[in-house]
Structures are given as structure tokens and as C-alpha cells.
């Protein structure tokens, strides 16, 4: 009976609401975690590929310039 009175009071109801709100907020956030992780992984993958592509193009450009200069000397 003492527990019933404790949770029947205004403070008890507020405690129960806080606990329930915390659990529901966690559930709402947890739904989006897989999507956020996937979006971050995709963004990082894209950035890495763009960087690698730019480096590859720079290397090809330098090689082409070296070949051109070598051919023009001959």
C-alpha cells in the first residue's frame, strides 16, 4: 500500500513519466542509428574515392607531361 501511495503522488507520477519518456526517446533515436551509420560510411567512402581519383589524375598528368617533354627533346 505504501508503494501505491508513493507512485500515486504527483512526484511519483513525474518519476514514472520521466522513465517512460527516456525509454521512448531511446527507442526513437535507436531507429535512426543504422541509417546515420550508413550515411556516414557512404560519405567517407565517397570522400576517399574522390581523393584517390584526384591523386590518380594528378599522377597521370605528371607522367604525360614527362613523356611529352622527353619526346620534344628528341
Backbone as ProteinMPNN parsed JSONL, in Angstrom:
{"seq_chain_A": "XXXXXXXXXXXXXXXXXXXXXXXXXXXXXXXXXXXXXXXXXXXXXXXXXXXXXXXXXXXXXXXXXXXXXXXXXX", "coords_chain_A": {"N_chain_A": [[0.846, -1.197, 0.0], [2.01, 1.176, 0.714], [3.812, 1.626, -1.415], [1.973, 2.021, -3.444], [0.782, 4.428, -2.665], [3.031, 6.031, -2.845], [3.65, 6.06, -5.617], [1.331, 7.114, -6.488], [1.3, 9.737, -5.946], [1.959, 13.137, -6.975], [4.72, 13.547, -7.474], [5.571, 10.936, -7.802], [4.239, 10.18, -10.103], [5.471, 11.92, -11.905], [8.068, 10.875, -11.86], [7.631, 8.348, -13.004], [6.749, 9.166, -15.55], [9.086, 10.418, -16.506], [10.817, 8.238, -16.644], [9.491, 6.674, -18.553], [9.483, 8.468, -20.735], [12.216, 8.675, -21.221], [12.835, 6.062, -22.054], [11.255, 5.888, -24.374], [12.352, 7.949, -25.909], [14.894, 6.911, -26.325], [14.223, 4.685, -27.874], [13.222, 5.983, -30.146], [15.482, 7.322, -31.116], [17.192, 5.174, -31.532], [16.075, 3.932, -33.714], [17.017, 5.35, -35.903], [19.755, 5.062, -35.927], [21.018, 2.975, -37.527], [20.675, 4.085, -40.117], [22.027, 6.527, -39.947], [24.62, 5.654, -39.472], [25.109, 4.291, -41.871], [24.913, 6.415, -43.665], [27.095, 7.977, -42.865], [29.202, 6.201, -43.386], [28.914, 5.942, -46.171], [29.437, 8.573, -46.977], [32.101, 8.894, -46.137], [33.3, 6.909, -47.704], [32.795, 7.926, -50.27], [34.288, 10.328, -50.148], [36.876, 9.304, -49.869], [37.201, 7.911, -52.287], [36.949, 10.016, -54.151], [39.194, 11.554, -53.453], [41.248, 9.68, -53.991], [40.836, 9.363, -56.748], [41.412, 11.953, -57.703], [44.124, 12.116, -57.02], [45.111, 10.081, -58.657], [44.569, 11.153, -61.208], [46.262, 13.407, -61.097], [48.754, 12.108, -60.975], [48.752, 10.805, -63.459], [48.715, 13.039, -65.147], [51.184, 14.248, -64.543], [52.901, 12.222, -65.438], [52.24, 12.174, -68.167], [53.075, 14.747, -68.895], [55.826, 14.461, -68.451], [56.479, 12.515, -70.36], [55.806, 13.931, -72.705], [57.608, 16.108, -72.58], [59.989, 14.658, -72.792], [59.71, 13.587, -75.369], [59.666, 15.927, -76.9], [62.244, 16.839, -76.611], [63.711, 15.087, -78.107]], "CA_chain_A": [[0.0, 0.0, 0.0], [2.911, 2.327, 0.772], [4.292, 1.863, -2.782], [0.847, 2.554, -4.212], [0.664, 5.844, -2.325], [4.211, 6.723, -3.351], [3.519, 6.276, -7.055], [0.081, 7.829, -6.741], [1.502, 11.169, -5.73], [2.385, 13.916, -8.129], [6.133, 13.28, -7.718], [5.678, 9.566, -8.299], [3.785, 10.186, -11.497], [6.524, 12.573, -12.675], [9.175, 9.923, -11.978], [7.222, 7.351, -13.99], [6.74, 9.805, -16.862], [10.477, 10.618, -16.917], [11.355, 6.936, -17.035], [8.838, 6.297, -19.809], [9.954, 9.379, -21.781], [13.592, 8.295, -21.53], [12.803, 4.829, -22.852], [10.686, 6.193, -25.689], [13.335, 8.749, -26.64], [15.942, 5.98, -26.745], [13.674, 3.893, -28.99], [13.115, 6.846, -31.325], [16.83, 7.568, -31.626], [17.756, 3.888, -31.955], [15.553, 3.609, -35.05], [17.76, 6.055, -36.943], [21.184, 4.783, -35.838], [21.54, 2.288, -38.715], [20.679, 4.99, -41.265], [23.084, 7.514, -39.735], [25.88, 4.945, -39.682], [25.231, 4.038, -43.305], [25.171, 7.699, -44.322], [28.478, 8.371, -42.558], [30.088, 5.302, -44.133], [28.831, 6.304, -47.588], [30.125, 9.855, -47.15], [33.54, 8.655, -46.048], [33.691, 6.158, -48.895], [32.791, 8.868, -51.39], [35.421, 11.241, -49.995], [38.108, 8.559, -50.133], [37.261, 7.631, -53.724], [37.214, 11.281, -54.84], [40.597, 11.888, -53.198], [42.085, 8.737, -54.743], [40.676, 9.696, -58.16], [42.169, 13.175, -57.988], [45.542, 11.771, -56.967], [45.399, 9.295, -59.855], [44.612, 12.089, -62.331], [47.493, 14.2, -60.99], [49.871, 11.245, -61.35], [48.688, 10.615, -64.915], [49.081, 14.311, -65.759], [52.638, 14.4, -64.402], [53.534, 11.246, -66.324], [52.034, 12.637, -69.543], [53.964, 15.891, -69.099], [57.201, 13.956, -68.542], [56.614, 11.865, -71.674], [55.778, 14.981, -73.708], [58.884, 16.818, -72.534], [61.006, 13.733, -73.318], [59.517, 13.481, -76.821], [60.006, 17.187, -77.514], [63.716, 16.966, -76.599], [64.313, 14.217, -79.14]], "C_chain_A": [[0.88, 1.245, 0.0], [3.454, 2.658, -0.62], [3.204, 2.464, -3.65], [0.672, 4.035, -3.935], [1.843, 6.637, -2.881], [4.07, 7.044, -4.831], [2.227, 6.993, -7.421], [0.228, 9.318, -6.566], [1.971, 11.846, -7.01], [3.836, 13.62, -8.479], [6.332, 11.887, -8.295], [5.287, 9.476, -9.76], [4.846, 10.841, -12.39], [7.719, 11.647, -12.881], [8.846, 8.874, -13.036], [7.22, 7.935, -15.399], [8.156, 10.028, -17.382], [11.096, 9.305, -17.384], [10.784, 6.513, -18.386], [9.345, 7.161, -20.961], [11.381, 9.03, -22.18], [13.644, 7.054, -22.393], [12.288, 5.093, -24.257], [11.649, 7.025, -26.528], [14.456, 7.851, -27.153], [15.459, 5.143, -27.93], [13.617, 4.723, -30.272], [14.484, 7.094, -31.944], [17.423, 6.283, -32.196], [17.258, 3.482, -33.339], [16.426, 4.194, -36.152], [19.254, 5.752, -36.938], [21.697, 4.026, -37.056], [21.626, 3.201, -39.941], [21.796, 6.016, -41.148], [24.438, 6.866, -39.981], [26.139, 4.686, -41.154], [25.557, 5.329, -44.042], [26.609, 8.161, -44.073], [29.453, 7.512, -43.356], [30.087, 5.641, -45.619], [29.576, 7.609, -47.86], [31.635, 9.678, -47.096], [34.048, 7.897, -47.264], [33.771, 7.057, -50.115], [34.003, 9.785, -51.333], [36.739, 10.536, -50.315], [38.273, 8.301, -51.62], [37.56, 8.904, -54.517], [38.675, 11.669, -54.664], [41.518, 10.981, -54.01], [42.011, 9.028, -56.24], [41.46, 10.931, -58.546], [43.665, 12.91, -57.975], [45.954, 10.992, -58.213], [45.502, 10.207, -61.082], [45.867, 12.951, -62.295], [48.706, 13.378, -61.413], [49.911, 11.026, -62.863], [49.129, 11.884, -65.641], [50.59, 14.523, -65.694], [53.379, 13.444, -65.337], [53.412, 11.685, -67.779], [52.94, 13.832, -69.851], [55.409, 15.431, -69.264], [57.438, 13.301, -69.899], [56.669, 12.909, -72.786], [57.105, 15.745, -73.76], [60.013, 15.954, -73.118], [60.91, 13.637, -74.841], [59.926, 14.78, -77.527], [61.515, 17.419, -77.535], [64.348, 16.188, -77.73], [64.136, 14.724, -80.514]], "O_chain_A": [[0.546, 2.248, -0.631], [3.551, 3.832, -0.978], [3.477, 3.318, -4.494], [0.441, 4.818, -4.856], [1.681, 7.771, -3.333], [4.339, 8.168, -5.254], [2.063, 7.43, -8.56], [-0.635, 10.084, -6.996], [2.33, 11.192, -7.989], [4.163, 13.458, -9.655], [7.169, 11.686, -9.175], [5.926, 8.78, -10.549], [5.093, 10.375, -13.503], [8.316, 11.635, -13.957], [9.689, 8.548, -13.872], [7.644, 7.269, -16.344], [8.408, 9.847, -18.574], [11.806, 9.262, -18.389], [11.517, 6.047, -19.257], [9.609, 6.647, -22.048], [11.72, 9.085, -23.362], [14.41, 6.993, -23.355], [12.836, 4.57, -25.227], [11.747, 6.82, -27.738], [14.915, 8.01, -28.284], [16.208, 4.921, -28.881], [13.927, 4.225, -31.354], [14.625, 7.076, -33.166], [18.085, 6.311, -33.233], [17.951, 2.761, -34.058], [16.56, 3.596, -37.22], [19.958, 6.153, -37.865], [22.741, 4.402, -37.59], [22.571, 3.089, -40.723], [22.444, 6.341, -42.143], [25.305, 7.457, -40.623], [27.264, 4.844, -41.63], [26.392, 5.332, -44.946], [27.26, 8.68, -44.98], [30.413, 8.024, -43.932], [31.138, 5.629, -46.259], [30.27, 7.728, -48.869], [32.362, 10.245, -47.912], [35.113, 8.212, -47.794], [34.711, 6.96, -50.904], [34.672, 10.0, -52.344], [37.614, 11.112, -50.96], [39.369, 8.456, -52.159], [38.349, 8.867, -55.461], [39.327, 12.072, -55.627], [42.46, 11.456, -54.644], [43.026, 8.946, -56.931], [42.103, 10.961, -59.595], [44.395, 13.421, -58.824], [47.031, 11.224, -58.761], [46.411, 10.055, -61.898], [46.475, 13.203, -63.335], [49.582, 13.875, -62.12], [50.981, 11.059, -63.472], [49.84, 11.808, -66.643], [51.205, 14.931, -66.68], [54.374, 13.823, -65.954], [54.373, 11.58, -68.542], [53.505, 13.92, -70.941], [56.136, 15.947, -70.113], [58.482, 13.51, -70.517], [57.48, 12.795, -73.705], [57.652, 15.996, -74.834], [60.877, 16.45, -73.842], [61.934, 13.609, -75.523], [60.471, 14.738, -78.63], [62.01, 18.134, -78.406], [65.394, 16.573, -78.253], [64.591, 14.093, -81.468]]}, "name": "protein", "num_of_chains": 1, "seq": "XXXXXXXXXXXXXXXXXXXXXXXXXXXXXXXXXXXXXXXXXXXXXXXXXXXXXXXXXXXXXXXXXXXXXXXXXX"}
